Amino acid sequence: MSTGLTKRRMVTVLSIDGGGIRGIIPSTLLAFLESQLQELDGPNARIADYFDIIAGTSTGGLVTTMLTAPNKDNRPMYEAKDINKFYLDNTPKIFPQNSRNNFLTSISSMVGAVMGPKYDGKYLRTLVNELLGDLNLKQTLTTVIIPTFDIKHLQPVIFSTTDAKENALKNAKLSDICISTSAAPTFLPAHYFDVKDSEGRTRTFDLIDGGVAANNPTMMAISHINREILKNDSEPMDASRLLVLSLGTGAAKFEGKYNAAMASKWGLISWMYDNGSTPLVDVFNDASSDMVDIHVSTLFQSTHAKDNYLRIQDDSLSGDEVSVDIATEKNLNRLVEIGKELLKKRVSRVNLDIGRYEEVEGEGTYEEALVDFAKRLSDAKKLGLNK
Protein backbone atom coordinates (compact mmCIF):
# COMPACT_ATOMS: atom_id res chain seq x y z
CA MET A 1 0.00 0.00 0.00
CA SER A 2 2.79 2.45 0.84
CA THR A 3 4.12 2.36 -2.72
CA GLY A 4 0.70 3.30 -4.06
CA LEU A 5 0.30 6.55 -2.15
CA THR A 6 1.21 9.49 -4.36
CA LYS A 7 0.00 13.05 -4.39
CA ARG A 8 -1.08 12.63 -8.02
CA ARG A 9 -4.15 10.55 -7.22
CA MET A 10 -7.08 10.60 -4.82
CA VAL A 11 -6.39 9.00 -1.45
CA THR A 12 -9.38 7.84 0.57
CA VAL A 13 -9.52 7.74 4.36
CA LEU A 14 -12.01 6.40 6.90
CA SER A 15 -11.51 7.34 10.55
CA ILE A 16 -13.48 6.01 13.54
CA ASP A 17 -13.32 7.54 17.02
CA GLY A 18 -13.12 5.73 20.33
CA GLY A 19 -16.12 5.57 22.66
CA GLY A 20 -16.83 2.11 24.06
CA ILE A 21 -20.36 0.87 23.40
CA ARG A 22 -21.00 4.09 21.44
CA GLY A 23 -19.13 2.39 18.59
CA ILE A 24 -22.65 1.32 17.62
CA ILE A 25 -23.25 4.84 16.24
CA PRO A 26 -20.50 4.85 13.57
CA SER A 27 -21.19 1.18 12.84
CA THR A 28 -24.79 2.09 11.99
CA LEU A 29 -23.53 4.77 9.60
CA LEU A 30 -21.04 2.35 8.01
CA ALA A 31 -23.79 -0.21 7.44
CA PHE A 32 -25.68 2.42 5.45
CA LEU A 33 -22.56 3.45 3.49
CA GLU A 34 -21.74 -0.14 2.61
CA SER A 35 -25.33 -0.75 1.49
CA GLN A 36 -24.98 2.18 -0.91
CA LEU A 37 -21.69 0.81 -2.26
CA GLN A 38 -23.42 -2.54 -2.79
CA GLU A 39 -26.23 -0.86 -4.71
CA LEU A 40 -23.63 0.72 -6.97
CA ASP A 41 -21.16 -2.14 -7.37
CA GLY A 42 -22.87 -5.36 -6.33
CA PRO A 43 -23.44 -7.40 -3.15
CA ASN A 44 -19.76 -8.29 -2.70
CA ALA A 45 -18.71 -4.68 -2.19
CA ARG A 46 -17.09 -4.07 1.20
CA ILE A 47 -15.86 -0.96 3.00
CA ALA A 48 -12.24 -2.16 2.85
CA ASP A 49 -12.39 -2.22 -0.97
CA TYR A 50 -12.80 1.55 -1.16
CA PHE A 51 -10.52 3.10 1.46
CA ASP A 52 -6.75 3.34 1.20
CA ILE A 53 -6.54 3.84 4.94
CA ILE A 54 -8.92 2.95 7.76
CA ALA A 55 -7.94 4.38 11.14
CA GLY A 56 -9.64 3.54 14.42
CA THR A 57 -9.06 4.16 18.10
CA SER A 58 -10.29 1.95 20.95
CA THR A 59 -13.78 0.75 19.94
CA GLY A 60 -13.03 2.30 16.54
CA GLY A 61 -9.96 0.06 16.37
CA LEU A 62 -12.17 -2.98 16.92
CA VAL A 63 -14.49 -1.87 14.12
CA THR A 64 -11.49 -1.17 11.87
CA THR A 65 -10.19 -4.67 12.47
CA MET A 66 -13.55 -6.33 11.82
CA LEU A 67 -13.80 -4.47 8.51
CA THR A 68 -10.27 -5.34 7.35
CA ALA A 69 -9.21 -8.66 8.90
CA PRO A 70 -9.32 -11.42 6.27
CA ASN A 71 -11.50 -14.51 6.53
CA LYS A 72 -10.59 -17.87 4.99
CA ASP A 73 -11.54 -16.50 1.54
CA ASN A 74 -9.32 -13.45 2.01
CA ARG A 75 -12.33 -11.16 2.20
CA PRO A 76 -13.33 -8.94 5.14
CA MET A 77 -14.33 -10.93 8.22
CA TYR A 78 -17.42 -8.77 8.79
CA GLU A 79 -19.90 -6.94 6.64
CA ALA A 80 -20.62 -3.53 8.13
CA LYS A 81 -24.27 -4.49 8.70
CA ASP A 82 -23.19 -7.29 11.06
CA ILE A 83 -21.07 -5.18 13.42
CA ASN A 84 -24.00 -3.88 15.46
CA LYS A 85 -25.04 -7.46 16.18
CA PHE A 86 -21.52 -8.06 17.47
CA TYR A 87 -21.97 -5.13 19.89
CA LEU A 88 -25.46 -6.15 20.96
CA ASP A 89 -24.40 -9.76 21.59
CA ASN A 90 -21.06 -9.17 23.28
CA THR A 91 -20.85 -5.82 25.05
CA PRO A 92 -23.18 -6.91 27.89
CA LYS A 93 -20.57 -9.62 28.63
CA ILE A 94 -17.59 -7.27 28.18
CA PHE A 95 -19.25 -4.73 30.50
CA PRO A 96 -21.48 -6.83 32.79
CA GLN A 97 -24.13 -4.69 34.43
CA ASN A 98 -24.43 -4.91 38.19
CA SER A 99 -28.02 -5.78 39.14
CA ARG A 100 -27.75 -4.64 42.75
CA ASN A 101 -29.48 -1.51 43.98
CA ASN A 102 -28.05 1.87 43.04
CA PHE A 103 -26.48 2.57 46.43
CA LEU A 104 -24.48 -0.67 46.49
CA THR A 105 -23.57 -0.30 42.84
CA SER A 106 -22.25 3.20 43.47
CA ILE A 107 -20.17 2.03 46.45
CA SER A 108 -18.80 -0.92 44.46
CA SER A 109 -17.87 1.30 41.52
CA MET A 110 -16.19 3.85 43.78
CA VAL A 111 -14.11 1.16 45.46
CA GLY A 112 -13.24 -0.28 42.04
CA ALA A 113 -12.11 3.13 40.82
CA VAL A 114 -9.57 3.16 43.66
CA MET A 115 -8.58 -0.52 43.78
CA GLY A 116 -8.45 -1.54 40.13
CA PRO A 117 -10.17 -1.44 36.73
CA LYS A 118 -13.94 -1.61 36.69
CA TYR A 119 -13.94 -4.75 34.49
CA ASP A 120 -11.45 -7.61 34.38
CA GLY A 121 -11.36 -7.76 30.55
CA LYS A 122 -11.33 -11.57 30.46
CA TYR A 123 -14.34 -11.92 28.17
CA LEU A 124 -12.98 -9.31 25.73
CA ARG A 125 -9.59 -11.01 25.58
CA THR A 126 -11.13 -14.44 24.99
CA LEU A 127 -13.51 -13.09 22.36
CA VAL A 128 -10.87 -11.19 20.42
CA ASN A 129 -8.39 -14.08 20.54
CA GLU A 130 -11.01 -16.53 19.28
CA LEU A 131 -12.11 -14.15 16.54
CA LEU A 132 -8.69 -13.18 15.22
CA GLY A 133 -6.50 -16.14 16.12
CA ASP A 134 -2.95 -15.71 14.84
CA LEU A 135 -3.77 -13.04 12.22
CA ASN A 136 -1.21 -10.28 12.32
CA LEU A 137 -1.18 -6.66 11.29
CA LYS A 138 0.42 -7.00 7.87
CA GLN A 139 -2.43 -9.26 6.75
CA THR A 140 -5.17 -6.59 6.81
CA LEU A 141 -6.96 -6.13 3.50
CA THR A 142 -6.20 -2.42 3.36
CA THR A 143 -3.87 -0.21 5.35
CA VAL A 144 -5.05 0.27 8.92
CA ILE A 145 -3.82 2.65 11.60
CA ILE A 146 -4.59 1.91 15.24
CA PRO A 147 -3.11 4.07 18.03
CA THR A 148 -2.23 2.84 21.51
CA PHE A 149 -0.22 4.38 24.34
CA ASP A 150 2.82 2.84 26.01
CA ILE A 151 2.38 3.38 29.74
CA LYS A 152 5.98 2.27 30.45
CA HIS A 153 7.62 4.79 28.12
CA LEU A 154 4.81 7.38 28.23
CA GLN A 155 4.53 7.73 24.48
CA PRO A 156 2.07 6.82 21.73
CA VAL A 157 2.61 3.60 19.81
CA ILE A 158 0.91 3.72 16.43
CA PHE A 159 0.34 0.40 14.71
CA SER A 160 0.01 0.52 10.92
CA THR A 161 -0.06 -2.10 8.19
CA THR A 162 2.67 -0.20 6.36
CA ASP A 163 5.05 -0.33 9.32
CA ALA A 164 4.21 -3.98 9.94
CA LYS A 165 5.25 -4.88 6.41
CA GLU A 166 8.51 -2.98 6.76
CA ASN A 167 9.43 -3.92 10.33
CA ALA A 168 8.73 -7.36 11.78
CA LEU A 169 8.92 -5.96 15.32
CA LYS A 170 5.82 -3.85 14.59
CA ASN A 171 3.92 -6.77 13.04
CA ALA A 172 1.91 -7.56 16.16
CA LYS A 173 -1.05 -9.91 16.34
CA LEU A 174 -4.30 -8.10 15.60
CA SER A 175 -5.77 -9.53 18.79
CA ASP A 176 -3.04 -7.89 20.90
CA ILE A 177 -3.55 -4.56 19.13
CA CYS A 178 -7.33 -4.64 19.64
CA ILE A 179 -7.04 -5.50 23.33
CA SER A 180 -4.45 -2.74 23.80
CA THR A 181 -6.25 0.08 22.01
CA SER A 182 -9.40 -0.76 24.03
CA ALA A 183 -7.72 -0.79 27.45
CA ALA A 184 -9.38 2.39 28.71
CA PRO A 185 -7.90 3.59 32.02
CA THR A 186 -10.18 2.78 34.99
CA PHE A 187 -12.35 0.51 32.82
CA LEU A 188 -10.11 -2.27 31.49
CA PRO A 189 -6.62 -3.51 32.42
CA ALA A 190 -3.48 -2.51 30.54
CA HIS A 191 -2.11 -5.10 28.11
CA TYR A 192 1.41 -6.50 27.87
CA PHE A 193 2.81 -8.52 24.97
CA ASP A 194 5.98 -8.92 22.94
CA VAL A 195 6.80 -9.36 19.26
CA LYS A 196 9.73 -11.37 17.92
CA ASP A 197 11.36 -11.25 14.50
CA SER A 198 13.04 -14.02 12.51
CA GLU A 199 16.44 -13.14 13.96
CA GLY A 200 15.26 -13.62 17.53
CA ARG A 201 15.06 -9.94 18.45
CA THR A 202 12.18 -8.97 20.75
CA ARG A 203 10.20 -5.80 21.30
CA THR A 204 7.94 -5.53 24.33
CA PHE A 205 4.80 -3.42 24.67
CA ASP A 206 3.03 -2.14 27.81
CA LEU A 207 -0.09 -0.57 26.35
CA ILE A 208 -3.31 1.22 27.23
CA ASP A 209 -6.18 2.78 25.26
CA GLY A 210 -5.19 4.74 22.18
CA GLY A 211 -7.77 7.35 23.15
CA VAL A 212 -5.31 9.00 25.53
CA ALA A 213 -3.19 9.82 22.47
CA ALA A 214 -5.69 10.23 19.64
CA ASN A 215 -9.35 9.48 20.34
CA ASN A 216 -10.06 10.85 16.86
CA PRO A 217 -7.35 9.35 14.60
CA THR A 218 -8.14 11.41 11.47
CA MET A 219 -5.06 13.62 11.68
CA MET A 220 -2.93 10.56 12.38
CA ALA A 221 -4.13 9.04 9.10
CA ILE A 222 -3.41 12.23 7.16
CA SER A 223 0.07 12.45 8.69
CA HIS A 224 0.69 8.84 7.67
CA ILE A 225 -0.29 9.65 4.08
CA ASN A 226 2.07 12.61 3.93
CA ARG A 227 4.88 10.58 5.45
CA GLU A 228 4.50 7.91 2.77
CA ILE A 229 4.22 10.45 -0.04
CA LEU A 230 7.34 12.29 1.11
CA LYS A 231 9.29 9.09 0.54
CA ASN A 232 8.71 9.55 -3.20
CA ASP A 233 7.70 13.19 -3.68
CA SER A 234 9.18 16.44 -2.46
CA GLU A 235 5.92 17.93 -1.17
CA PRO A 236 3.03 16.61 0.93
CA MET A 237 -0.40 16.00 -0.60
CA ASP A 238 -2.83 18.90 -0.66
CA ALA A 239 -6.36 18.44 0.65
CA SER A 240 -7.92 18.53 -2.82
CA ARG A 241 -6.57 15.01 -3.40
CA LEU A 242 -7.86 13.62 -0.11
CA LEU A 243 -11.33 12.22 0.46
CA VAL A 244 -11.91 11.78 4.20
CA LEU A 245 -14.83 10.38 6.17
CA SER A 246 -14.46 10.85 9.93
CA LEU A 247 -17.02 9.23 12.24
CA GLY A 248 -17.53 10.25 15.85
CA THR A 249 -19.17 8.17 18.56
CA GLY A 250 -21.31 10.96 20.01
CA ALA A 251 -20.74 13.55 22.73
CA ALA A 252 -22.67 15.47 25.39
CA LYS A 253 -21.91 19.08 24.48
CA PHE A 254 -25.35 20.31 25.49
CA GLU A 255 -26.05 18.20 28.56
CA GLY A 256 -23.83 20.22 30.88
CA LYS A 257 -23.14 17.20 33.12
CA TYR A 258 -20.16 19.00 34.73
CA ASN A 259 -19.57 22.64 35.64
CA ALA A 260 -16.89 24.80 37.25
CA ALA A 261 -18.70 24.94 40.59
CA MET A 262 -18.60 21.14 40.81
CA ALA A 263 -15.07 20.74 39.48
CA SER A 264 -13.65 23.40 41.80
CA LYS A 265 -14.35 21.06 44.75
CA TRP A 266 -12.98 17.87 43.17
CA GLY A 267 -9.90 16.11 44.38
CA LEU A 268 -8.10 13.21 42.70
CA ILE A 269 -10.83 10.63 43.26
CA SER A 270 -13.67 12.90 42.10
CA TRP A 271 -11.80 13.74 38.91
CA MET A 272 -11.49 10.01 38.28
CA TYR A 273 -15.00 9.07 39.43
CA ASP A 274 -18.08 11.24 39.88
CA ASN A 275 -21.56 9.73 40.20
CA GLY A 276 -20.82 6.90 37.80
CA SER A 277 -18.84 9.04 35.33
CA THR A 278 -15.11 9.53 34.78
CA PRO A 279 -14.63 13.29 34.27
CA LEU A 280 -10.90 13.20 33.53
CA VAL A 281 -11.28 10.47 30.89
CA ASP A 282 -14.26 12.35 29.36
CA VAL A 283 -12.29 15.59 29.21
CA PHE A 284 -9.23 14.03 27.57
CA ASN A 285 -11.23 12.05 25.01
CA ASP A 286 -13.52 14.93 24.00
CA ALA A 287 -10.65 17.42 23.88
CA SER A 288 -8.58 15.07 21.73
CA SER A 289 -11.43 14.42 19.27
CA ASP A 290 -12.46 18.06 18.99
CA MET A 291 -8.95 19.44 18.50
CA VAL A 292 -8.36 17.01 15.64
CA ASP A 293 -11.66 18.00 14.00
CA ILE A 294 -10.76 21.68 14.31
CA HIS A 295 -7.31 21.11 12.78
CA VAL A 296 -8.64 18.96 9.92
CA SER A 297 -11.56 21.33 9.23
CA THR A 298 -9.13 24.24 9.06
CA LEU A 299 -6.88 22.30 6.67
CA PHE A 300 -9.69 21.54 4.24
CA GLN A 301 -11.36 24.95 4.49
CA SER A 302 -8.07 26.80 3.95
CA THR A 303 -7.43 24.88 0.73
CA HIS A 304 -11.01 25.38 -0.53
CA ALA A 305 -11.64 21.61 -0.35
CA LYS A 306 -14.20 21.44 2.46
CA ASP A 307 -16.41 19.06 0.45
CA ASN A 308 -13.63 16.45 0.60
CA TYR A 309 -13.97 16.16 4.38
CA LEU A 310 -17.11 14.81 6.02
CA ARG A 311 -17.19 14.60 9.80
CA ILE A 312 -20.32 13.01 11.26
CA GLN A 313 -20.80 13.55 14.96
CA ASP A 314 -23.84 13.85 17.24
CA ASP A 315 -23.03 16.22 20.10
CA SER A 316 -26.49 16.10 21.72
CA LEU A 317 -26.21 12.84 23.69
CA SER A 318 -27.34 12.77 27.31
CA GLY A 319 -27.74 10.43 30.26
CA ASP A 320 -26.86 6.78 29.71
CA GLU A 321 -26.31 7.47 26.00
CA VAL A 322 -23.01 9.18 26.84
CA SER A 323 -21.53 6.27 28.77
CA VAL A 324 -18.92 3.94 27.33
CA ASP A 325 -20.09 0.92 29.32
CA ILE A 326 -23.80 0.98 30.24
CA ALA A 327 -24.47 -2.06 28.07
CA THR A 328 -28.12 -2.63 28.96
CA GLU A 329 -30.41 -3.84 26.20
CA LYS A 330 -32.33 -0.57 26.42
CA ASN A 331 -29.26 1.63 26.05
CA LEU A 332 -27.66 -0.43 23.29
CA ASN A 333 -30.86 -0.33 21.24
CA ARG A 334 -31.10 3.40 21.90
CA LEU A 335 -27.60 3.87 20.43
CA VAL A 336 -28.73 2.03 17.29
CA GLU A 337 -31.65 4.46 17.03
CA ILE A 338 -29.33 7.44 17.55
CA GLY A 339 -27.25 6.25 14.60
CA LYS A 340 -30.35 5.91 12.42
CA GLU A 341 -31.67 9.30 13.54
CA LEU A 342 -28.30 10.87 12.77
CA LEU A 343 -28.68 9.84 9.13
CA LYS A 344 -31.81 12.00 8.94
CA LYS A 345 -30.18 15.07 10.51
CA ARG A 346 -28.87 17.91 8.41
CA VAL A 347 -25.15 18.08 7.72
CA SER A 348 -23.33 20.20 10.29
CA ARG A 349 -19.77 21.44 10.35
CA VAL A 350 -17.72 22.64 13.29
CA ASN A 351 -17.79 26.38 13.90
CA LEU A 352 -14.09 27.14 14.29
CA ASP A 353 -14.82 29.99 16.70
CA ILE A 354 -16.95 28.14 19.25
CA GLY A 355 -16.10 24.50 18.53
CA ARG A 356 -19.72 23.39 18.10
CA TYR A 357 -21.46 21.89 15.13
CA GLU A 358 -23.82 24.09 13.14
CA GLU A 359 -26.14 23.08 10.31
CA VAL A 360 -24.95 24.01 6.84
CA GLU A 361 -27.46 25.40 4.38
CA GLY A 362 -27.83 23.50 1.15
CA GLU A 363 -25.92 20.35 2.11
CA GLY A 364 -28.93 18.13 2.91
CA THR A 365 -28.92 15.28 5.41
CA TYR A 366 -26.10 12.96 6.44
CA GLU A 367 -27.91 10.19 4.59
CA GLU A 368 -27.74 12.23 1.39
CA ALA A 369 -24.11 13.10 2.12
CA LEU A 370 -23.21 9.41 2.48
CA VAL A 371 -25.05 8.53 -0.73
CA ASP A 372 -22.89 11.13 -2.49
CA PHE A 373 -19.76 9.91 -0.67
CA ALA A 374 -20.47 6.34 -1.83
CA LYS A 375 -20.76 7.56 -5.42
CA ARG A 376 -17.43 9.37 -5.18
CA LEU A 377 -15.76 6.29 -3.70
CA SER A 378 -17.21 4.06 -6.40
CA ASP A 379 -16.20 6.43 -9.20
CA ALA A 380 -12.65 6.72 -7.86
CA LYS A 381 -12.33 2.95 -7.66
CA LYS A 382 -13.69 2.41 -11.17
CA LEU A 383 -11.41 5.06 -12.64
CA GLY A 384 -8.41 3.64 -10.85
CA LEU A 385 -7.96 6.85 -8.90
CA ASN A 386 -7.65 4.95 -5.65
CA LYS A 387 -6.87 1.44 -4.45
C-alpha angles and dihedrals in degrees: 000000000000092000091055097058110098131151090237095075139046115274117201125210134187118191127186124192128222121253114134114235088003086080082092089077098061090037089059090052092048091052088057093046092050091049089056092049089051091052089053101039108017139272095294094064113120134185092246090060092066108040125074090199132022114189125187138171126207106321086009088057090055091051090046090053094047090052095048109028110105124240124210089284092052092248127119113294092226136034110223091244091062098054095081089056088054089055095044093049100042113027094073086060094043090049105027111199117232110235096198122109119285096256094055092042091053092049091047092049092048092051090047091052088059101036104039147314117324092238129033094224094221096126092048092050093048092046095049093045092051092046099047104026112177096341110136135204099263090060097068114123093236132012112290130190119200121174125211132167126237106223092191096056097025095231138110119264111203116198116204134169089232093057091044091057092049100040123036091201089065093047095099126169111271089231092059091048093050093048090048099048089049096050096110112189112257091011107060133014123261116258129232126193141141136222125213129199130212091268093057097255116143134207119192127207130201102186144179135177116319088222091083087064105030118355087173106044097189096108090045089058093048091049089051091053092051091047091054093044092050088061088069106018133049096229134046121250118272120231094252088074095049125086109192132183113187119187124198126200097225133270140212102237094145102038095077093208091164132036139179093258090058096041093048089068097045124112127189096292095047091051088053097040130018122164094325095319132100106223097184093050090046092050095049095046096046093044091050094049095045096047090053091049091050092050094046093044090052091049094053096040093049091054093045091245101113092134089065092065122065118180115184115195135150109212096177100081119133142177117358090354089075096055123103095211114028091115099175117144089245095053095043091052089047090056089053089053091048089055092050092046090050090061089061095049122099118260112268130189129200115267101228092211100054102018095233130119118255128187115257119222116237099012098100125209130329088251090058090044091054092048088055091044090053090052091051091049092049093047092049091051094048092048092048091242092131139020 
